[in-house]
């Protein structure tokens, strides 16, 4: 789950054309993990389940998990989900985007 979070954070930053390095990504990753830890159990379980499904959904299309895809395919996948408004996956992306962008802009 930790690797997925870091890859997802990196993809969100690249989608928004924000500069990132390993230190920034790890800082935001720890903030995201801490935010998930502070959630009530039923919400945290839902987020973890959706993240797991999101990560493994691409096995059907590319025979790779989301975290193993190339950057361009990851960005296209996020764009497709947002443009087609696939409900639960779109909510997951918005949750991550809010956490990542808030922390990134807070540090800026």
Secondary structure as GFF3:
##gff-version 3
##sequence-region A 1 108
A	DSSP	alpha_helix	2	15	.	.	.	ID=ss1
A	DSSP	alpha_helix	22	37	.	.	.	ID=ss2
A	DSSP	alpha_helix	41	57	.	.	.	ID=ss3
A	DSSP	alpha_helix	59	62	.	.	.	ID=ss4
A	DSSP	three_ten_helix	66	68	.	.	.	ID=ss5
A	DSSP	alpha_helix	71	84	.	.	.	ID=ss6
A	DSSP	alpha_helix	87	107	.	.	.	ID=ss7
###
